[in-house]
Amino acid sequence: MSNIFCFGYGQVAQGFVNNLSKKNIKFNLSYTSRSIENKNNINSQKIFKLNENSYDSEIIQEIHNSDFILISIPPINGNDIVIKHFSEVFKKVKAKCIIYLSATSVYGNHKGKWVTEKSSTEPTSENGINRLEAEKKWIFISEKLSLPIQIFRLSGIYSNTNNILKRLEAGTARIINKDNHFFSRIHVDDIANILTKSMTHFQSGEIFNISDDRPASTEEVTEYAAGLINAKIPKKIDLEDLENGMLKNFYKDSKKVNNEKMKKFFNYNLKFPSYIEGLKHIRDNSF
């Protein structure tokens, strides 16, 4: 039985754990949370407090005892808090696999061209800059301590609860008037499947793009989604009119993310090869 420790327990970590349960894989689970009202064990899951300024000291022993470690906490105020608090602790680990979840924002703007894991990383957003800096630190730690670390660069994540169909229904969907803007996405179920495969398919120091097969513009995806649920297509708005700074930065980058390395290494056929299959599934099962 594997001991699994998750730094952060958001939709990706939860999807991974649920996937293990569905496949009847036996495991013990521990994870961190920013705040815990009641630190008692819940359904045999151990929960530990971790934030930018403090952490539960029991986390140290959990790191030492874990077979698989998933790090899904993004940089906070420019700092990777796992490295900040525990870089020395990783000198003594027995884990066979450590996964750090990064993002394709590290590539920056490639003007609609394809990017692979060997493409230049020139992030334009604060998030992308911080992600790339965290990647470099994890790679350094991996080489210095001979740790089994892989980095997953995730494309835009969507799920049964976080998707364009929900935003159309809520009236918050937007189409930005910008030509030649492409971005890639990945359903959380596919991330969960690949994380599960990484428990047995592992090569330290490797970086993988985690993305589906079909990059597309926001306009293409939104219009398709609106047709699925007979929703009104939002009017286009100019990039300069966006008030959301993070969203405006997102639209500065345009790239198509290549996933061939991921599919070949993990011998993986995507559950949702594109937004078409993914959104149809969401509409028919969760909407």
N, C-alpha and C positions, 0 to 999 in steps of 0.2 A: 504493500500500500504506500502510495507516494504522499509525502508531506508537501503541500502547495502553499506558498506565501505570496500574497498579492499586495503590492504597494499601491493603494488606491483600489476602489471597488465600484467603478462606474459601469457603463453599459457594456464595455468590452470585457472586463474581468468577469462580470456577471454572466455574460453570454458564454464565455469560456467554461466557467464552472457548471453552468446548466448543461452545456454540451457534454461534459464529462459524465454527468449524472445520466443523461439520456443514453450514453454509450455503455452504461453500467461499469464505468471505470472507478475503482475504489480509491479514495483519497481522503486525507485530512486537510481541512482548509483553515488558514488564518489570514487575516487581512487588516489593513489599516483604515481608519476613518479620521476625518478632521476633528470631529467632536463626538463624544460618546456620553450619552446621558446615563446609561447603565452598562457598565463594562462586563457584565456577566456573560458567560458563553450562551450563544443562541443556537439551538439545534446542532450542538457539538462544534460550531464554528467559533473560533477565537478572534475577537476584535480588539484592536489596539489603537490608541490615540496617536496621531502623528500630524503635526502641522509645521509651519515655517519656523516656529520658535521653540517647540518642545516635542517630546516624544515619550512614549511608554518604554521604560527600560527593558521590559520583557521582550521587546522586538528583537533585541540583540540575540537572545537565545533562539528565537524563532528563525532568524536568518541562518544561524549555525546548523539548525536541525532540518532545514528545508531541502527537498530534492529538486524542486522546481520553483523559480522565483520570477514573478511577472511584475515589471515596473511600468505602471501606466499613469503616474502622476506627472503632469506637464511642469515645466519650469515655473516657479512662482517668484515674481519680482526679479526675474532674470537668473534665479538660482535653482538648481536641481536639489531639492531638499533631501533626497535619499543620499546623494553624494555628500551633501553638507553634514548630515548627522552620522552616516554609517560607512564612509569610505574605508576607515580603518577596520571596521567589523568584517568587511568582505575578505580580509586576509585569511580568515578561518571559516571557509564554507565547504560543505560537501555537495552542494547543488551540482547536478549534472547539466543543468540548463538554466540560463538566466536570459530573459527576454526584455529588452528595453523598447518601449513603444514610442517612436518618433513620428514625424509627419512629413509628407511630401512638400510642405512649405519650405523645407531646407533648400530646394532646388531654385527657388526664386522664379523669375520670369524668363521663359524660354520661347516666348512669342509664338505659342501654339505648336511648337515642335515636340517630338517625342523625347522623353528622358528615360535613361536607364540608370542603374545603380552606379555606373561609371561617369555619368554626366556631371558637369560642373555644378557645384553648390554655391549659389550666390543669392542668398535669401534677401528679400526686400522688406519683409515685415518684421516687426519686433518678435512675434512668435517664432517665425522661421529662424531668425538670428539666434534666439535663445535655444531653440531645439538643436540647431547645428552645434552650438557650443556644448550642450549636454552630451550629444553624440560623441564629440571629440574626447570629452572627459571619460566617458564609459569605455571608449576604445583604449585610451591610455591606461585606465585601471585594468582592463582585460589583459593587455600586454604585460603590464608590470607585475600583476599577480597571477598570471596564467589562468584567468577565469573564463569559464565557458559562456561567453556573452554573444548573443545575436541581436541585431537591431532591425526592427520592422518599421519601415516608413509607410504610414497609413495614409491613404487618400481620404477624401471626404466620407465620413461614416454616416450611413442611414440605417434605420431599423424599423421595426413594427410600430414603435412609439415616437420616433423622430424622423420625419420624412416630409416630402413636398406635399403629399396628399393632406396631411394634418395642417400644414401651413395654408394650403388653399382653402380648406374648410374654415380655418380661423380668420381668413382674410389678411394674413401677414405675408403671403408669398410675394416675391418681387421679381421682375424681369428687368435687368439692367441693359440699357442701350449701348452695347459695346461689341464691335465686330471682332471676329476671329478670337473669341474668348472660349477656351476649352478648359475643362477640369475633369478630373477622374474621381470615381467614388467606389465604395466597397460596402456591401451589406455586412452588418455585424455578425450574421451567421457564418459567412465565409471567413471572417477573421477568427471566429471561435474554432472553426474546423482546422484552420492552419495552425493555430496555437496548439490544438490537440495533437496534430501531426508532429509539431516541433518537439514533443516529448520523446519521440523515437527517431525523428529525422533532424539531426543537429550537426552543425559545423561551426565551431567557435570563430568569432571575428567576422562573420558574414553579415552583409546588409541586404535586405530584401524590400522591394517595393510591394506593397500589399494593395492591389487594385483590381477592378474588374476589367473586362476586355474592351469596353466602349466609352472612351472619353466623349463628352458632349457639352454643349453650351447650356447655360441655365435656361435659355429660351426654349431649346429643344425639349429638355426634360420637363419643364413646367407646362408646356403646351400638351405634351403627351399625357401628363398626369391629369390635367384638367379634362381631357377627353375621356379618361377612365371613369371619372366620377361626375361628369357633366357639370363641371364647375366653370365659372367665368374666368377667362384668361386675364391676368392682371395687365394693366397698361405698362408700357415700357417707361422707365425713368432714367434720366441721365446720371452718369456716375458722379458728377459734381454735385448733384442734388442729394446724395446719400448723407444722412446725418450720422449713421453708425460708422465710426472710424475703423473698427475691425473689418466690417464688411467692405468698406471702401478699399482697404489694403488688400483684401482677398481678391478683388477684381483687378488689381494691378498685375497679377500674375496670370499667365496663360501657358498651359503645357498639357501634353498627353503623356500619361504615365505608363511605361511599358512593364508588363508583369510576367514576361517569359521566364525569367530566372526563378520566380516564385513557383510557377506551375511545374517547371521541370524538376527543381530540387525536391519539392514536396510531393511530386507525382500527383498533382491535385487538379481535379476538374471542378470549376466553380459551380456552386449551387445556383448562383444568380450571375450569369456571364455579363449582364448589362442591367441598366435601370429598368428596361422593359420587363424582364422576368421578375425582377425584384418588386417593382411597384404593382404588377398584376397579383403577385402573391400577397402583398400587404392588403390590397383592396379586397381580395377574396377571403382572407383569413383573419384580418385584424382591424378592418376599417368599418 
